[in-house]
Amino acid sequence: MSTEKESAILTREDNGVFIITMNRPEVSNAVNGAIAEGMDAALTELDNNPNLYVGVITGAGKGFCSGMDLKAFLTNIKPFTDSRGFAGIVRKPAEKPLIAAVEGFAVAGGMEIALSCDLIVAAKNAKFGVPEVKRALVAAAGGLMRLPKRIPYHVAMHMAITGEYIDAQRAYDVGLVAEVCEPGEALEKAVSLARLITKNGPYAVKCSKAIIRDTQDLTEAEGWEMQDRVGLPALDTEDAKEGAAAFAERREPVWKGK
């Protein structure tokens, strides 16, 4: 990874939690090629490293992400990767759970990055929005598809065609945000939430995420087929046997991820 990519995306491991930081605070973490490529590499590391269980994505400085770097875009710098799309995430997020830790704002492409995550933790002062229509643009990085699946249709439509923001409390009330915290505490709260996930069987967590994510647009019969195909093999894993043994022996389980 080049120096530019390393500086645009910072990563660190914390007991199985992989913290990914968009690090361009001087431009509100606007997405350029370096962020996209660095994010792509970080998510690949998350999925391929057996010692990592959950990813937490956050932004350096006062906000999460303001969206695409328009100045970079005008110089033909592509803010996406071939494999994962815009910001190196929206078309192919990690297979393992992702939590967005939002301070300040997650707007435009920043909102679409947050929507690519499985859970969102937000500071009370955070704002969310897809304001692209205010610039005669369309939120084309998955936001218009994902938003009405996460919140009521008319709330999603209001956000999309007015371009107006909602605050963290409103986002929590409509089900977009999982937890609201004091300003400055979003990352800490997200890591605490990640720790709850790391206590569970990693294979079962990965399968559970896949079933919820991939059955949303299936018929009931198709959903059952996928659930059986993805979920039932978990019964035959070493971790399933360990989970039962740990329960019977009243001890904490020791997961192997298989």
KENU-408606 format. One record per residue (C-alpha): residue number from 1; residue in three letters; z, y, x. Coordinates in nm, 4 decimals. Example, Ala and Ser with C-alpha at 12.3 -4.5 7.8 and 13.67 -1.06 7.14 Angstrom:
KENU-408606
<r 1, ALA, <0.7800, -0.4500, 1.2300>> <r 2, SER, <0.7140, -0.1060, 1.3670>> 
This chain:
KENU-408606
<r 1, MET, <0.0000, 0.0000, 0.0000>> <r 2, SER, <-0.0950, 0.3405, 0.1410>> <r 3, THR, <0.1532, 0.6194, 0.2098>> <r 4, GLU, <0.0162, 0.8181, -0.0848>> <r 5, LYS, <0.0647, 0.5244, -0.3212>> <r 6, GLU, <0.4109, 0.4578, -0.1846>> <r 7, SER, <0.5151, 0.8174, -0.2421>> <r 8, ALA, <0.3647, 0.8312, -0.5924>> <r 9, ILE, <0.5445, 0.5127, -0.7027>> <r 10, LEU, <0.8872, 0.4221, -0.5662>> <r 11, THR, <1.0395, 0.0792, -0.6255>> <r 12, ARG, <1.3742, -0.0800, -0.5611>> <r 13, GLU, <1.5438, -0.4033, -0.6598>> <r 14, ASP, <1.8930, -0.4077, -0.8077>> <r 15, ASN, <2.0216, -0.7610, -0.8710>> <r 16, GLY, <1.7068, -0.8825, -1.0441>> <r 17, VAL, <1.6226, -0.5482, -1.2062>> <r 18, PHE, <1.3095, -0.3864, -1.0617>> <r 19, ILE, <1.3257, -0.0068, -1.0895>> <r 20, ILE, <0.9859, 0.1633, -1.0807>> <r 21, THR, <0.9839, 0.5415, -1.0435>> <r 22, MET, <0.6834, 0.7665, -1.0996>> <r 23, ASN, <0.7362, 1.0139, -0.8185>> <r 24, ARG, <0.5278, 1.3289, -0.8671>> <r 25, PRO, <0.7978, 1.5615, -1.0047>> <r 26, GLU, <0.6134, 1.8726, -0.8896>> <r 27, VAL, <0.3459, 1.8013, -1.1547>> <r 28, SER, <0.5747, 1.6429, -1.4158>> <r 29, ASN, <0.4708, 1.2956, -1.2937>> <r 30, ALA, <0.1149, 1.3496, -1.4150>> <r 31, VAL, <-0.0886, 1.0352, -1.3655>> <r 32, ASN, <-0.3468, 1.0298, -1.0882>> <r 33, GLY, <-0.5093, 0.7453, -0.8980>> <r 34, ALA, <-0.2093, 0.6943, -0.6716>> <r 35, ILE, <0.0305, 0.6469, -0.9634>> <r 36, ALA, <-0.2129, 0.4099, -1.1363>> <r 37, GLU, <-0.2663, 0.1935, -0.8302>> <r 38, GLY, <0.1009, 0.2002, -0.7342>> <r 39, MET, <0.2103, 0.1045, -1.0869>> <r 40, ASP, <-0.0436, -0.1790, -1.0947>> <r 41, ALA, <0.0936, -0.3136, -0.7667>> <r 42, ALA, <0.4541, -0.2777, -0.8836>> <r 43, LEU, <0.3922, -0.4698, -1.2067>> <r 44, THR, <0.2148, -0.7435, -1.0141>> <r 45, GLU, <0.5171, -0.7680, -0.7852>> <r 46, LEU, <0.7479, -0.7864, -1.0880>> <r 47, ASP, <0.5539, -1.0721, -1.2428>> <r 48, ASN, <0.5043, -1.2673, -0.9196>> <r 49, ASN, <0.8506, -1.2343, -0.7656>> <r 50, PRO, <1.0832, -1.5064, -0.9032>> <r 51, ASN, <1.3869, -1.2994, -0.8056>> <r 52, LEU, <1.2882, -1.0189, -1.0434>> <r 53, TYR, <1.3599, -1.0518, -1.4162>> <r 54, VAL, <1.3229, -0.7098, -1.5820>> <r 55, GLY, <1.1378, -0.3902, -1.4959>> <r 56, VAL, <1.2699, -0.0393, -1.5656>> <r 57, ILE, <1.0177, 0.2452, -1.5504>> <r 58, THR, <1.1372, 0.6020, -1.5077>> <r 59, GLY, <1.0184, 0.9370, -1.3763>> <r 60, ALA, <1.1468, 1.1538, -1.0937>> <r 61, GLY, <1.2635, 1.5060, -1.1678>> <r 62, LYS, <1.3101, 1.6604, -1.5102>> <r 63, GLY, <1.0854, 1.4353, -1.7170>> <r 64, PHE, <0.9367, 1.0902, -1.7606>> <r 65, CYS, <0.5648, 1.1710, -1.7587>> <r 66, SER, <0.3398, 1.4465, -1.8948>> <r 67, GLY, <0.0257, 1.2305, -1.9103>> <r 68, MET, <-0.3004, 1.2403, -1.7214>> <r 69, ASP, <-0.3388, 1.4754, -1.4246>> <r 70, LEU, <-0.6178, 1.6937, -1.5626>> <r 71, LYS, <-0.6848, 1.8605, -1.2274>> <r 72, ALA, <-0.7332, 1.5224, -1.0630>> <r 73, PHE, <-0.9514, 1.4127, -1.3548>> <r 74, LEU, <-1.1790, 1.7149, -1.3046>> <r 75, THR, <-1.2338, 1.6075, -0.9424>> <r 76, ASN, <-1.3377, 1.2565, -1.0561>> <r 77, ILE, <-1.0141, 1.0896, -0.9409>> <r 78, LYS, <-0.9666, 0.7961, -1.1777>> <r 79, PRO, <-0.6160, 0.7662, -1.3255>> <r 80, PHE, <-0.6585, 0.3960, -1.4035>> <r 81, THR, <-0.7177, 0.0569, -1.2429>> <r 82, ASP, <-0.9763, -0.2033, -1.3340>> <r 83, SER, <-0.7151, -0.4685, -1.4068>> <r 84, ARG, <-0.4480, -0.2767, -1.6005>> <r 85, GLY, <-0.6145, 0.0401, -1.7279>> <r 86, PHE, <-0.4666, 0.3906, -1.7493>> <r 87, ALA, <-0.1625, 0.4446, -1.5257>> <r 88, GLY, <-0.1944, 0.0858, -1.4064>> <r 89, ILE, <-0.0128, -0.0435, -1.7159>> <r 90, VAL, <-0.1488, 0.0295, -2.0650>> <r 91, ARG, <-0.4072, -0.2498, -2.0950>> <r 92, LYS, <-0.2002, -0.5168, -1.9217>> <r 93, PRO, <0.1749, -0.4537, -1.9011>> <r 94, ALA, <0.3955, -0.6974, -1.7134>> <r 95, GLU, <0.4633, -1.0402, -1.8598>> <r 96, LYS, <0.8328, -0.9847, -1.7942>> <r 97, PRO, <1.0307, -0.7328, -2.0033>> <r 98, LEU, <0.9838, -0.3623, -1.9362>> <r 99, ILE, <1.2223, -0.0826, -2.0323>> <r 100, ALA, <1.1235, 0.2847, -2.0260>> <r 101, ALA, <1.4046, 0.5226, -1.9233>> <r 102, VAL, <1.2989, 0.8612, -2.0594>> <r 103, GLU, <1.4462, 1.1944, -1.9593>> <r 104, GLY, <1.2976, 1.5254, -2.0715>> <r 105, PHE, <0.9600, 1.4243, -2.2100>> <r 106, ALA, <0.7186, 1.1352, -2.2558>> <r 107, VAL, <0.4065, 1.2985, -2.3928>> <r 108, ALA, <0.0335, 1.2258, -2.4041>> <r 109, GLY, <-0.0359, 0.9522, -2.1476>> <r 110, GLY, <0.3358, 0.9490, -2.0692>> <r 111, MET, <0.4036, 0.8460, -2.4279>> <r 112, GLU, <0.1433, 0.5724, -2.3902>> <r 113, ILE, <0.3174, 0.4431, -2.0782>> <r 114, ALA, <0.6451, 0.4296, -2.2716>> <r 115, LEU, <0.4704, 0.2489, -2.5580>> <r 116, SER, <0.3494, -0.0106, -2.3077>> <r 117, CYS, <0.7134, -0.1008, -2.2470>> <r 118, ASP, <0.9167, -0.3356, -2.4645>> <r 119, LEU, <1.2188, -0.1089, -2.5069>> <r 120, ILE, <1.2722, 0.2666, -2.4717>> <r 121, VAL, <1.5983, 0.4347, -2.3739>> <r 122, ALA, <1.5968, 0.8120, -2.4136>> <r 123, ALA, <1.8199, 1.1046, -2.3272>> <r 124, LYS, <1.9159, 1.3252, -2.6214>> <r 125, ASN, <1.6971, 1.6065, -2.4899>> <r 126, ALA, <1.3830, 1.3918, -2.4624>> <r 127, LYS, <1.0645, 1.4726, -2.6520>> <r 128, PHE, <0.7899, 1.2299, -2.7519>> <r 129, GLY, <0.4371, 1.3060, -2.8633>> <r 130, VAL, <0.0645, 1.2435, -2.8538>> <r 131, PRO, <-0.0604, 1.6031, -2.8430>> <r 132, GLU, <-0.4142, 1.5231, -2.7264>> <r 133, VAL, <-0.5722, 1.6646, -3.0445>> <r 134, LYS, <-0.4458, 2.0085, -2.9427>> <r 135, ARG, <-0.6943, 1.9899, -2.6528>> <r 136, ALA, <-0.9720, 1.8269, -2.8589>> <r 137, LEU, <-0.8961, 1.4940, -2.6933>> <r 138, VAL, <-0.8030, 1.1526, -2.8320>> <r 139, ALA, <-0.5007, 0.9492, -2.7176>> <r 140, ALA, <-0.7177, 0.6653, -2.5913>> <r 141, ALA, <-0.4706, 0.4755, -2.3714>> <r 142, GLY, <-0.3334, 0.2592, -2.6492>> <r 143, GLY, <-0.1045, 0.5106, -2.8172>> <r 144, LEU, <-0.2921, 0.5283, -3.1467>> <r 145, MET, <-0.2962, 0.1481, -3.1712>> <r 146, ARG, <0.0625, 0.0837, -3.0663>> <r 147, LEU, <0.2379, 0.3723, -3.2396>> <r 148, PRO, <0.1836, 0.2576, -3.6026>> <r 149, LYS, <0.3051, -0.0896, -3.5042>> <r 150, ARG, <0.6332, 0.0547, -3.3778>> <r 151, ILE, <0.7077, 0.3198, -3.6409>> <r 152, PRO, <0.6129, 0.3862, -4.0059>> <r 153, TYR, <0.2450, 0.4578, -4.0686>> <r 154, HIS, <0.2859, 0.8111, -4.2002>> <r 155, VAL, <0.5169, 0.9116, -3.9154>> <r 156, ALA, <0.2621, 0.7829, -3.6644>> <r 157, MET, <-0.0201, 0.9600, -3.8459>> <r 158, HIS, <0.1759, 1.2874, -3.8555>> <r 159, MET, <0.2313, 1.2708, -3.4795>> <r 160, ALA, <-0.1300, 1.1787, -3.4077>> <r 161, ILE, <-0.3103, 1.4411, -3.6142>> <r 162, THR, <-0.0686, 1.7331, -3.5793>> <r 163, GLY, <0.0053, 1.6747, -3.2129>> <r 164, GLU, <0.3660, 1.7799, -3.2766>> <r 165, TYR, <0.6554, 1.6287, -3.0832>> <r 166, ILE, <0.9586, 1.4439, -3.2147>> <r 167, ASP, <1.2981, 1.4464, -3.0462>> <r 168, ALA, <1.4980, 1.1479, -2.9280>> <r 169, GLN, <1.7156, 1.1298, -3.2377>> <r 170, ARG, <1.4134, 1.1251, -3.4666>> <r 171, ALA, <1.2520, 0.8648, -3.2410>> <r 172, TYR, <1.5667, 0.6531, -3.2707>> <r 173, ASP, <1.5829, 0.6969, -3.6475>> <r 174, VAL, <1.2259, 0.5697, -3.6975>> <r 175, GLY, <1.2737, 0.2777, -3.4592>> <r 176, LEU, <1.0761, 0.3959, -3.1578>> <r 177, VAL, <1.3782, 0.4296, -2.9276>> <r 178, ALA, <1.6325, 0.1507, -2.8758>> <r 179, GLU, <1.9180, 0.3628, -2.7404>> <r 180, VAL, <1.9945, 0.7350, -2.7059>> <r 181, CYS, <2.2205, 0.8637, -2.4307>> <r 182, GLU, <2.3394, 1.1862, -2.2712>> <r 183, PRO, <2.0918, 1.3766, -2.0523>> <r 184, GLY, <2.0833, 1.2392, -1.7006>> <r 185, GLU, <2.1997, 0.8928, -1.8077>> <r 186, ALA, <1.8764, 0.7298, -1.9264>> <r 187, LEU, <1.8194, 0.5273, -1.6108>> <r 188, GLU, <2.1789, 0.4076, -1.5962>> <r 189, LYS, <2.1671, 0.3077, -1.9641>> <r 190, ALA, <1.8332, 0.1312, -1.9179>> <r 191, VAL, <1.9632, -0.0661, -1.6202>> <r 192, SER, <2.2712, -0.1670, -1.8229>> <r 193, LEU, <2.0394, -0.2894, -2.0976>> <r 194, ALA, <1.8335, -0.4751, -1.8383>> <r 195, ARG, <2.1476, -0.6500, -1.7181>> <r 196, LEU, <2.2008, -0.7948, -2.0657>> <r 197, ILE, <1.8518, -0.9435, -2.0409>> <r 198, THR, <1.9056, -1.0865, -1.6926>> <r 199, LYS, <2.1970, -1.2906, -1.8260>> <r 200, ASN, <1.9531, -1.4936, -2.0359>> <r 201, GLY, <1.7173, -1.7737, -1.9365>> <r 202, PRO, <1.4189, -1.5988, -1.7713>> <r 203, TYR, <1.1574, -1.8438, -1.8987>> <r 204, ALA, <1.2906, -1.8172, -2.2534>> <r 205, VAL, <1.2922, -1.4356, -2.2310>> <r 206, LYS, <0.9318, -1.4301, -2.1092>> <r 207, CYS, <0.8224, -1.6659, -2.3890>> <r 208, SER, <1.0115, -1.4670, -2.6521>> <r 209, LYS, <0.8405, -1.1466, -2.5415>> <r 210, ALA, <0.4990, -1.3147, -2.5527>> <r 211, ILE, <0.5521, -1.4526, -2.9047>> <r 212, ILE, <0.6663, -1.1200, -3.0498>> <r 213, ARG, <0.3901, -0.9293, -2.8714>> <r 214, ASP, <0.1001, -1.1614, -2.9429>> <r 215, THR, <0.1663, -1.2750, -3.3006>> <r 216, GLN, <0.1634, -0.9287, -3.4593>> <r 217, ASP, <-0.2013, -0.9449, -3.5661>> <r 218, LEU, <-0.2215, -1.3199, -3.6329>> <r 219, THR, <-0.2121, -1.5006, -3.9635>> <r 220, GLU, <0.1071, -1.6929, -4.0349>> <r 221, ALA, <-0.0671, -2.0216, -3.9508>> <r 222, GLU, <-0.1959, -1.8773, -3.6234>> <r 223, GLY, <0.1496, -1.7414, -3.5475>> <r 224, TRP, <0.3107, -2.0817, -3.5945>> <r 225, GLU, <0.0488, -2.2384, -3.3690>> <r 226, MET, <0.1189, -1.9902, -3.0934>> <r 227, GLN, <0.4953, -2.0138, -3.1374>> <r 228, ASP, <0.4792, -2.3930, -3.1025>> <r 229, ARG, <0.2468, -2.3727, -2.8034>> <r 230, VAL, <0.4484, -2.1105, -2.6174>> <r 231, GLY, <0.8023, -2.1667, -2.7377>> <r 232, LEU, <0.8504, -2.5411, -2.7757>> <r 233, PRO, <0.7957, -2.6245, -2.4058>> <r 234, ALA, <1.1153, -2.4280, -2.3342>> <r 235, LEU, <1.3086, -2.7214, -2.4813>> <r 236, ASP, <1.2044, -2.9361, -2.1865>> <r 237, THR, <1.2983, -2.6937, -1.9092>> <r 238, GLU, <1.5810, -2.7343, -1.6605>> <r 239, ASP, <1.7231, -2.4037, -1.7824>> <r 240, ALA, <1.7491, -2.5333, -2.1403>> <r 241, LYS, <1.9572, -2.8262, -2.0184>> <r 242, GLU, <2.1648, -2.5910, -1.8026>> <r 243, GLY, <2.2242, -2.3612, -2.0990>> <r 244, ALA, <2.3561, -2.6479, -2.3102>> <r 245, ALA, <2.5710, -2.7815, -2.0253>> <r 246, ALA, <2.7166, -2.4366, -1.9508>> <r 247, PHE, <2.8060, -2.3908, -2.3175>> <r 248, ALA, <2.9741, -2.7308, -2.3343>> <r 249, GLU, <3.1623, -2.6691, -2.0085>> <r 250, ARG, <3.2584, -2.3120, -2.1034>> <r 251, ARG, <3.1087, -2.1558, -1.7912>> <r 252, GLU, <2.8349, -1.9094, -1.7049>> <r 253, PRO, <2.4907, -2.0701, -1.6708>> <r 254, VAL, <2.3022, -2.0705, -1.3416>> <r 255, TRP, <1.9352, -2.0192, -1.4209>> <r 256, LYS, <1.6488, -2.1519, -1.2110>> <r 257, GLY, <1.3662, -1.9993, -1.4101>> <r 258, LYS, <1.2099, -2.3383, -1.4820>> 
